[in-house]
């Protein structure tokens, strides 16, 4: 049986916290920022913690060795 490999795309998109939660960058912050209101830009700043259901799926299928 071959080794389970981490999907290459997840290496740049997700990181794991010390407690095992999945951290990701917010979307909608790259371009067309003039048409977005200030609250939407602030809401999408920085990194977020993924919900448990999605995090379980990411860790199981994309990062099996994590």
N, C-alpha and C positions, 0 to 999 in steps of 0.2 A: 504494500500500500504506500503510495507516495505521500510526502509531507503536505500538510495543509499550508497554503501560502496566503499571506495577507494581500488583499486586492490593492494594487498600486494607487488607485484613486483615493483610497481612504487614508493613506499616509499623510497626504497634504490637507485633507479636509477635517479630520477629527483627531482629537487628542483625548487621552484618558486622564482623569483626575486621580488623586491618591486613593480616593475611596471607590474608584471603579466606575464613576459616572462618565458619560461621553460629553465632551465640550466641542462646540462647533461655532463657526463664524456666521453672523447673520447675513441674509440675502438683502437685495434691494438697496445697496449702498455704493454701487459702482458708477452709475451714470444717470442722467436725467434727474438730477437732484433739485433743479430749479422748480420743477412742477410738483415736487413733494413738499408737504408742509413740515414745519419745524418739529412737531411732535413725532411724526413718522420717522424722520431722520434720527432723532434722539432714541426712539424706541428700538431702532435697528442697529445702534452702535454697539461695538464690542462683541464679546463672545457670549454664548448662551449655553445652558445645560439642557441636554436633550431629555425628553420625557422617557419614562422607564420602558414603555412598550416599544418605542422606536430604538432606544438604546440597546435593548435586548437583541433586536433584529440585526443591528449594525455589528454588535460584538460577535454574534453567532456566525453570520454569513461573510462579513467583510474582514473582521479581525479575529480569526479563530485562535490565534496564539496569544492574544492579549488577556 
